[in-house]
Amino acid sequence: YHGVDLEAFTPAHENPLRSMVRAQWGLNADEMAFLFVGDMRKGGRQCIHALSQLPAGKILFVSRSAIEPYQALVAELGLTQRVKFAGTSSHVEQFYAAADALLLPTHYDTFAMVVAEAMAAALPVIVSREAGASELIEPGVNGLLLEDFSDAGELAGKMRLLLEDRGLAARIGLAARRTVERHSWDYVAAQTMLIYERLLSSDQLTHRPAKPSLPPARMT
Protein backbone atom coordinates (compact mmCIF):
# COMPACT_ATOMS: atom_id res chain seq x y z
CA TYR A 1 0.00 0.00 0.00
CA HIS A 2 0.92 3.66 -0.28
CA GLY A 3 1.92 5.47 2.89
CA VAL A 4 0.28 8.56 4.32
CA ASP A 5 1.74 11.63 6.03
CA LEU A 6 0.24 11.41 9.51
CA GLU A 7 1.52 14.84 10.49
CA ALA A 8 0.15 16.71 7.48
CA PHE A 9 -3.23 15.00 7.71
CA THR A 10 -4.42 15.33 11.28
CA PRO A 11 -7.90 14.64 12.73
CA ALA A 12 -10.25 17.21 11.22
CA HIS A 13 -12.15 18.11 14.37
CA GLU A 14 -8.87 18.89 16.16
CA ASN A 15 -7.41 20.93 13.31
CA PRO A 16 -7.13 24.67 14.18
CA LEU A 17 -7.87 25.53 10.52
CA ARG A 18 -11.28 23.88 10.58
CA SER A 19 -13.44 26.86 11.57
CA MET A 20 -11.67 29.27 9.23
CA VAL A 21 -11.91 27.04 6.16
CA ARG A 22 -15.54 26.12 6.82
CA ALA A 23 -16.45 29.80 7.15
CA GLN A 24 -14.60 30.55 3.91
CA TRP A 25 -16.80 28.05 2.05
CA GLY A 26 -20.06 28.93 3.77
CA LEU A 27 -20.28 25.79 5.91
CA ASN A 28 -22.17 26.24 9.15
CA ALA A 29 -20.78 24.59 12.25
CA ASP A 30 -23.61 22.07 12.56
CA GLU A 31 -24.15 21.03 8.92
CA MET A 32 -22.67 17.93 7.32
CA ALA A 33 -19.94 18.71 4.80
CA PHE A 34 -19.10 15.91 2.38
CA LEU A 35 -15.81 16.19 0.48
CA PHE A 36 -14.81 14.92 -2.96
CA VAL A 37 -11.15 15.21 -4.02
CA GLY A 38 -9.87 14.25 -7.46
CA ASP A 39 -10.97 13.77 -11.05
CA MET A 40 -14.71 14.39 -11.37
CA ARG A 41 -14.97 11.31 -13.60
CA LYS A 42 -14.41 9.23 -10.46
CA GLY A 43 -17.96 9.73 -9.28
CA GLY A 44 -18.68 13.44 -9.23
CA ARG A 45 -21.99 13.02 -11.02
CA GLN A 46 -23.12 10.22 -8.67
CA CYS A 47 -22.29 12.41 -5.67
CA ILE A 48 -24.47 15.26 -6.97
CA HIS A 49 -27.39 12.94 -7.69
CA ALA A 50 -27.01 11.35 -4.25
CA LEU A 51 -27.07 14.74 -2.54
CA SER A 52 -30.32 15.57 -4.32
CA GLN A 53 -31.92 12.66 -2.44
CA LEU A 54 -30.97 14.05 0.98
CA PRO A 55 -32.77 16.78 2.91
CA ALA A 56 -29.56 18.36 4.19
CA GLY A 57 -25.80 18.42 3.79
CA LYS A 58 -23.40 20.01 1.34
CA ILE A 59 -20.64 18.76 -0.95
CA LEU A 60 -17.33 20.48 -1.52
CA PHE A 61 -15.54 19.42 -4.72
CA VAL A 62 -11.76 19.86 -4.96
CA SER A 63 -10.81 19.02 -8.53
CA ARG A 64 -8.93 20.27 -11.56
CA SER A 65 -11.61 18.86 -13.87
CA ALA A 66 -13.73 21.16 -16.02
CA ILE A 67 -16.78 21.86 -13.89
CA GLU A 68 -19.26 23.35 -16.38
CA PRO A 69 -21.18 20.08 -16.99
CA TYR A 70 -21.43 19.51 -13.25
CA GLN A 71 -22.52 23.08 -12.56
CA ALA A 72 -25.32 22.57 -15.09
CA LEU A 73 -26.42 19.39 -13.30
CA VAL A 74 -26.32 21.16 -9.93
CA ALA A 75 -28.53 23.95 -11.28
CA GLU A 76 -30.92 21.46 -12.87
CA LEU A 77 -31.34 19.64 -9.54
CA GLY A 78 -31.73 22.87 -7.54
CA LEU A 79 -28.57 22.33 -5.51
CA THR A 80 -26.74 25.59 -6.19
CA GLN A 81 -26.62 26.53 -2.50
CA ARG A 82 -25.50 23.06 -1.41
CA VAL A 83 -22.62 22.34 -3.80
CA LYS A 84 -19.28 24.18 -3.79
CA PHE A 85 -16.57 23.89 -6.45
CA ALA A 86 -13.15 24.79 -5.05
CA GLY A 87 -10.99 24.02 -8.07
CA THR A 88 -7.56 22.57 -7.44
CA SER A 89 -5.38 23.26 -4.40
CA SER A 90 -1.79 22.76 -3.28
CA HIS A 91 -3.03 22.71 0.32
CA VAL A 92 -5.63 19.98 0.14
CA GLU A 93 -5.12 19.16 3.82
CA GLN A 94 -7.14 22.29 4.63
CA PHE A 95 -10.20 20.81 2.92
CA TYR A 96 -9.91 17.59 4.90
CA ALA A 97 -9.84 19.75 8.02
CA ALA A 98 -13.11 21.40 6.97
CA ALA A 99 -14.94 18.20 6.02
CA ASP A 100 -17.05 15.64 7.88
CA ALA A 101 -16.79 12.73 5.42
CA LEU A 102 -15.15 11.78 2.10
CA LEU A 103 -16.97 10.48 -0.96
CA LEU A 104 -15.26 8.46 -3.71
CA PRO A 105 -17.67 6.31 -5.76
CA THR A 106 -14.96 5.74 -8.36
CA HIS A 107 -15.23 3.27 -11.24
CA TYR A 108 -11.48 2.54 -11.01
CA ASP A 109 -8.46 3.54 -8.97
CA THR A 110 -5.34 1.49 -8.32
CA PHE A 111 -5.18 2.83 -4.77
CA ALA A 112 -6.73 6.30 -4.26
CA MET A 113 -4.46 8.30 -1.98
CA VAL A 114 -7.37 10.57 -1.05
CA VAL A 115 -8.95 7.70 0.88
CA ALA A 116 -5.88 7.20 3.07
CA GLU A 117 -5.52 10.96 3.54
CA ALA A 118 -9.15 11.30 4.62
CA MET A 119 -8.78 8.36 7.00
CA ALA A 120 -5.71 10.03 8.51
CA ALA A 121 -7.90 13.10 9.03
CA ALA A 122 -10.30 10.84 10.99
CA LEU A 123 -13.03 11.23 8.40
CA PRO A 124 -15.48 8.43 7.62
CA VAL A 125 -15.04 7.47 3.97
CA ILE A 126 -17.63 6.15 1.52
CA VAL A 127 -15.71 4.44 -1.26
CA SER A 128 -16.42 1.92 -4.01
CA ARG A 129 -14.79 -1.49 -4.02
CA GLU A 130 -13.13 -0.53 -7.32
CA ALA A 131 -10.62 1.65 -5.43
CA GLY A 132 -7.57 -0.27 -4.24
CA ALA A 133 -7.70 1.54 -0.90
CA SER A 134 -11.01 -0.22 -0.22
CA GLU A 135 -8.87 -3.13 0.98
CA LEU A 136 -8.18 -1.04 4.11
CA ILE A 137 -11.91 -0.77 4.88
CA GLU A 138 -13.86 -2.97 7.26
CA PRO A 139 -17.44 -1.98 6.40
CA GLY A 140 -19.26 -0.22 9.19
CA VAL A 141 -16.13 -0.14 11.37
CA ASN A 142 -13.60 2.19 9.73
CA GLY A 143 -15.48 3.15 6.57
CA LEU A 144 -18.41 2.36 4.28
CA LEU A 145 -18.16 0.43 1.00
CA LEU A 146 -20.31 0.75 -2.10
CA GLU A 147 -21.21 -2.44 -3.92
CA ASP A 148 -22.23 -0.54 -7.07
CA PHE A 149 -20.21 2.61 -7.79
CA SER A 150 -22.82 3.83 -10.29
CA ASP A 151 -25.81 3.57 -7.93
CA ALA A 152 -26.52 7.07 -6.60
CA GLY A 153 -29.28 5.63 -4.44
CA GLU A 154 -26.87 3.34 -2.59
CA LEU A 155 -24.47 6.24 -2.13
CA ALA A 156 -27.30 8.45 -0.82
CA GLY A 157 -28.23 5.75 1.70
CA LYS A 158 -24.74 5.65 3.15
CA MET A 159 -24.51 9.45 3.19
CA ARG A 160 -27.85 9.56 5.03
CA LEU A 161 -26.51 7.09 7.60
CA LEU A 162 -23.67 9.48 8.49
CA LEU A 163 -25.91 12.52 8.27
CA GLU A 164 -28.43 11.12 10.75
CA ASP A 165 -25.99 9.46 13.16
CA ARG A 166 -23.11 11.81 13.89
CA GLY A 167 -21.93 9.55 16.70
CA LEU A 168 -21.47 6.69 14.25
CA ALA A 169 -19.67 9.02 11.84
CA ALA A 170 -17.26 10.05 14.60
CA ARG A 171 -16.59 6.44 15.66
CA ILE A 172 -15.91 5.35 12.08
CA GLY A 173 -13.58 8.32 11.60
CA LEU A 174 -11.55 7.51 14.71
CA ALA A 175 -11.26 3.86 13.67
CA ALA A 176 -10.13 5.02 10.22
CA ARG A 177 -7.35 7.09 11.79
CA ARG A 178 -6.19 4.10 13.86
CA THR A 179 -6.11 1.98 10.71
CA VAL A 180 -3.86 4.27 8.70
CA GLU A 181 -1.57 4.95 11.66
CA ARG A 182 -0.15 1.55 10.69
CA HIS A 183 0.58 2.88 7.19
CA SER A 184 2.96 5.78 7.72
CA TRP A 185 5.53 6.35 4.96
CA ASP A 186 8.31 5.13 7.29
CA TYR A 187 6.44 1.88 7.93
CA VAL A 188 5.66 1.36 4.24
CA ALA A 189 9.30 2.03 3.30
CA ALA A 190 10.52 -0.49 5.89
CA GLN A 191 8.06 -3.14 4.65
CA THR A 192 9.10 -2.51 1.05
CA MET A 193 12.76 -2.97 1.96
CA LEU A 194 11.94 -6.28 3.66
CA ILE A 195 10.37 -7.50 0.42
CA TYR A 196 13.48 -6.56 -1.57
CA GLU A 197 15.74 -8.23 0.98
CA ARG A 198 13.70 -11.46 0.88
CA LEU A 199 13.72 -11.47 -2.92
CA LEU A 200 17.46 -10.86 -3.07
CA SER A 201 18.13 -13.59 -0.51
CA SER A 202 15.94 -16.03 -2.42
CA ASP A 203 17.62 -15.11 -5.72
CA GLN A 204 21.07 -15.65 -4.27
CA LEU A 205 20.10 -19.08 -2.97
CA THR A 206 18.56 -20.07 -6.30
CA HIS A 207 21.53 -18.93 -8.40
CA ARG A 208 24.35 -19.90 -6.07
CA PRO A 209 27.28 -21.23 -8.21
CA ALA A 210 27.69 -24.99 -7.98
CA LYS A 211 30.76 -26.28 -6.20
CA PRO A 212 33.37 -27.62 -8.64
CA SER A 213 33.33 -31.41 -8.76
CA LEU A 214 36.45 -33.35 -7.81
CA PRO A 215 38.27 -35.20 -10.58
CA PRO A 216 37.66 -38.97 -10.58
CA ALA A 217 40.07 -40.97 -8.45
CA ARG A 218 42.90 -42.60 -10.42
CA MET A 219 43.33 -46.33 -10.17
CA THR A 220 46.80 -47.42 -8.97
C-alpha positions as CSV (number, residue, x, y, z in Angstrom):
1,Y,0.0,0.0,0.0
2,H,0.9,3.7,-0.3
3,G,1.9,5.5,2.9
4,V,0.3,8.6,4.3
5,D,1.7,11.6,6.0
6,L,0.2,11.4,9.5
7,E,1.5,14.8,10.5
8,A,0.2,16.7,7.5
9,F,-3.2,15.0,7.7
10,T,-4.4,15.3,11.3
11,P,-7.9,14.6,12.7
12,A,-10.2,17.2,11.2
13,H,-12.2,18.1,14.4
14,E,-8.9,18.9,16.2
15,N,-7.4,20.9,13.3
16,P,-7.1,24.7,14.2
17,L,-7.9,25.5,10.5
18,R,-11.3,23.9,10.6
19,S,-13.4,26.9,11.6
20,M,-11.7,29.3,9.2
21,V,-11.9,27.0,6.2
22,R,-15.5,26.1,6.8
23,A,-16.4,29.8,7.1
24,Q,-14.6,30.6,3.9
25,W,-16.8,28.1,2.0
26,G,-20.1,28.9,3.8
27,L,-20.3,25.8,5.9
28,N,-22.2,26.2,9.1
29,A,-20.8,24.6,12.2
30,D,-23.6,22.1,12.6
31,E,-24.1,21.0,8.9
32,M,-22.7,17.9,7.3
33,A,-19.9,18.7,4.8
34,F,-19.1,15.9,2.4
35,L,-15.8,16.2,0.5
36,F,-14.8,14.9,-3.0
37,V,-11.2,15.2,-4.0
38,G,-9.9,14.2,-7.5
39,D,-11.0,13.8,-11.0
40,M,-14.7,14.4,-11.4
41,R,-15.0,11.3,-13.6
42,K,-14.4,9.2,-10.5
43,G,-18.0,9.7,-9.3
44,G,-18.7,13.4,-9.2
45,R,-22.0,13.0,-11.0
46,Q,-23.1,10.2,-8.7
47,C,-22.3,12.4,-5.7
48,I,-24.5,15.3,-7.0
49,H,-27.4,12.9,-7.7
50,A,-27.0,11.3,-4.2
51,L,-27.1,14.7,-2.5
52,S,-30.3,15.6,-4.3
53,Q,-31.9,12.7,-2.4
54,L,-31.0,14.0,1.0
55,P,-32.8,16.8,2.9
56,A,-29.6,18.4,4.2
57,G,-25.8,18.4,3.8
58,K,-23.4,20.0,1.3
59,I,-20.6,18.8,-0.9
60,L,-17.3,20.5,-1.5
61,F,-15.5,19.4,-4.7
62,V,-11.8,19.9,-5.0
63,S,-10.8,19.0,-8.5
64,R,-8.9,20.3,-11.6
65,S,-11.6,18.9,-13.9
66,A,-13.7,21.2,-16.0
67,I,-16.8,21.9,-13.9
68,E,-19.3,23.4,-16.4
69,P,-21.2,20.1,-17.0
70,Y,-21.4,19.5,-13.3
71,Q,-22.5,23.1,-12.6
72,A,-25.3,22.6,-15.1
73,L,-26.4,19.4,-13.3
74,V,-26.3,21.2,-9.9
75,A,-28.5,23.9,-11.3
76,E,-30.9,21.5,-12.9
77,L,-31.3,19.6,-9.5
78,G,-31.7,22.9,-7.5
79,L,-28.6,22.3,-5.5
80,T,-26.7,25.6,-6.2
81,Q,-26.6,26.5,-2.5
82,R,-25.5,23.1,-1.4
83,V,-22.6,22.3,-3.8
84,K,-19.3,24.2,-3.8
85,F,-16.6,23.9,-6.5
86,A,-13.2,24.8,-5.0
87,G,-11.0,24.0,-8.1
88,T,-7.6,22.6,-7.4
89,S,-5.4,23.3,-4.4
90,S,-1.8,22.8,-3.3
91,H,-3.0,22.7,0.3
92,V,-5.6,20.0,0.1
93,E,-5.1,19.2,3.8
94,Q,-7.1,22.3,4.6
95,F,-10.2,20.8,2.9
96,Y,-9.9,17.6,4.9
97,A,-9.8,19.7,8.0
98,A,-13.1,21.4,7.0
99,A,-14.9,18.2,6.0
100,D,-17.0,15.6,7.9
101,A,-16.8,12.7,5.4
102,L,-15.1,11.8,2.1
103,L,-17.0,10.5,-1.0
104,L,-15.3,8.5,-3.7
105,P,-17.7,6.3,-5.8
106,T,-15.0,5.7,-8.4
107,H,-15.2,3.3,-11.2
108,Y,-11.5,2.5,-11.0
109,D,-8.5,3.5,-9.0
110,T,-5.3,1.5,-8.3
111,F,-5.2,2.8,-4.8
112,A,-6.7,6.3,-4.3
113,M,-4.5,8.3,-2.0
114,V,-7.4,10.6,-1.1
115,V,-9.0,7.7,0.9
116,A,-5.9,7.2,3.1
117,E,-5.5,11.0,3.5
118,A,-9.1,11.3,4.6
119,M,-8.8,8.4,7.0
120,A,-5.7,10.0,8.5
121,A,-7.9,13.1,9.0
122,A,-10.3,10.8,11.0
123,L,-13.0,11.2,8.4
124,P,-15.5,8.4,7.6
125,V,-15.0,7.5,4.0
126,I,-17.6,6.1,1.5
127,V,-15.7,4.4,-1.3
128,S,-16.4,1.9,-4.0
129,R,-14.8,-1.5,-4.0
130,E,-13.1,-0.5,-7.3
131,A,-10.6,1.7,-5.4
132,G,-7.6,-0.3,-4.2
133,A,-7.7,1.5,-0.9
134,S,-11.0,-0.2,-0.2
135,E,-8.9,-3.1,1.0
136,L,-8.2,-1.0,4.1
137,I,-11.9,-0.8,4.9
138,E,-13.9,-3.0,7.3
139,P,-17.4,-2.0,6.4
140,G,-19.3,-0.2,9.2
141,V,-16.1,-0.1,11.4
142,N,-13.6,2.2,9.7
143,G,-15.5,3.2,6.6
144,L,-18.4,2.4,4.3
145,L,-18.2,0.4,1.0
146,L,-20.3,0.8,-2.1
147,E,-21.2,-2.4,-3.9
148,D,-22.2,-0.5,-7.1
149,F,-20.2,2.6,-7.8
150,S,-22.8,3.8,-10.3
151,D,-25.8,3.6,-7.9
152,A,-26.5,7.1,-6.6
153,G,-29.3,5.6,-4.4
154,E,-26.9,3.3,-2.6
155,L,-24.5,6.2,-2.1
156,A,-27.3,8.4,-0.8
157,G,-28.2,5.7,1.7
158,K,-24.7,5.7,3.2
159,M,-24.5,9.4,3.2
160,R,-27.8,9.6,5.0
161,L,-26.5,7.1,7.6
162,L,-23.7,9.5,8.5
163,L,-25.9,12.5,8.3
164,E,-28.4,11.1,10.8
165,D,-26.0,9.5,13.2
166,R,-23.1,11.8,13.9
167,G,-21.9,9.6,16.7
168,L,-21.5,6.7,14.2
169,A,-19.7,9.0,11.8
170,A,-17.3,10.0,14.6
171,R,-16.6,6.4,15.7
172,I,-15.9,5.3,12.1
173,G,-13.6,8.3,11.6
174,L,-11.6,7.5,14.7
175,A,-11.3,3.9,13.7
176,A,-10.1,5.0,10.2
177,R,-7.4,7.1,11.8
178,R,-6.2,4.1,13.9
179,T,-6.1,2.0,10.7
180,V,-3.9,4.3,8.7
181,E,-1.6,4.9,11.7
182,R,-0.1,1.5,10.7
183,H,0.6,2.9,7.2
184,S,3.0,5.8,7.7
185,W,5.5,6.3,5.0
186,D,8.3,5.1,7.3
187,Y,6.4,1.9,7.9
188,V,5.7,1.4,4.2
189,A,9.3,2.0,3.3
190,A,10.5,-0.5,5.9
191,Q,8.1,-3.1,4.7
192,T,9.1,-2.5,1.1
193,M,12.8,-3.0,2.0
194,L,11.9,-6.3,3.7
195,I,10.4,-7.5,0.4
196,Y,13.5,-6.6,-1.6
197,E,15.7,-8.2,1.0
198,R,13.7,-11.5,0.9
199,L,13.7,-11.5,-2.9
200,L,17.5,-10.9,-3.1
201,S,18.1,-13.6,-0.5
202,S,15.9,-16.0,-2.4
203,D,17.6,-15.1,-5.7
204,Q,21.1,-15.7,-4.3
205,L,20.1,-19.1,-3.0
206,T,18.6,-20.1,-6.3
207,H,21.5,-18.9,-8.4
208,R,24.3,-19.9,-6.1
209,P,27.3,-21.2,-8.2
210,A,27.7,-25.0,-8.0
211,K,30.8,-26.3,-6.2
212,P,33.4,-27.6,-8.6
213,S,33.3,-31.4,-8.8
214,L,36.5,-33.4,-7.8
215,P,38.3,-35.2,-10.6
216,P,37.7,-39.0,-10.6
217,A,40.1,-41.0,-8.5
218,R,42.9,-42.6,-10.4
219,M,43.3,-46.3,-10.2
220,T,46.8,-47.4,-9.0
